[in-house]
Amino acid sequence: MPSMGYCILFVHGLSKLCACLHRCGATTLTVSTVLLLVLFSWKTVKHNEIWLSRESLFRKLTIKIDTGIPFLKSE
């Protein structure tokens, strides 16, 4: 559950920072945080497509491994 602790800490810090900023700065900070959250969510959803089948997972694995190993090439 460490991720939950980081999320709580992040939100607490964000609320403290928004309280210190004026209205325009707080709005900009909130919009940028929401944009960052949406982008990372999209990246997670795209990455989850790899786990749909063993073949797609193996293909992704062979792309990341050094191509100098002949028995792991996907060709």
N, C-alpha and C positions, 0 to 999 in steps of 0.2 A: 503493500500500500504506500510506498514512498511517493509514487506519482500523485496520489491524492493530496499528500502533504505539500508537494510543490505547487499544485493547483490552488490550494487554499492560501498559501503564502503569496503566490502571484496575484490573486484577486485582492487580497488584503493590501498589498503594496500598490496595486493599481488604484484602489479606492482612496488610499492616502495621497497618492500623487494627484488624482483628480480633484481632491479637496483643496490641494495647495494651488492648483492652476486656476486660471480664470475660465470662464465659460467656453471660449473659443479653443483654448488649449486642451481642456478636458474633452471636448467633442472630437478634436483631432486625435487625441490619444485613444479614445474609445473606438473610433472608426478604424484606426490603424491596427488595433488589437483584434477587432472583429475580422478585418481583412486577413490578418496573419492566421487566425484560427480557421477561416474558410480555406485558405491555401494549404495548410497542413492537413486539414480534413480531406481535401481533394487528393492530396498526395497519398494519404493512407488508403483511400478507396481504390485508387489506381494500383497501388502496390498489392492490395488484397486480391486482385485479379490473377496474380501469379499463383496463388495458393489454390486455385480452382481445380487444377489437375496436376498429377505428378509430372507429366510431360512438360508443362509450362514451367514448373518449378525447376526441373532438371535443365531446361534450356537456359533459364536465367542464371543458374549456377555455372553452367559451362561458359557463358559469356564472361562472367566475372573471373574465372580461373584463367591463369596464364595459358595462352594458346599453344605454348611449346610442349604441352603434354598431349601426345598424339591420341591416346585412348579416350580422352574426354571431349574431343572435338565433336561438334554437332553436325558435321558434314557427312 
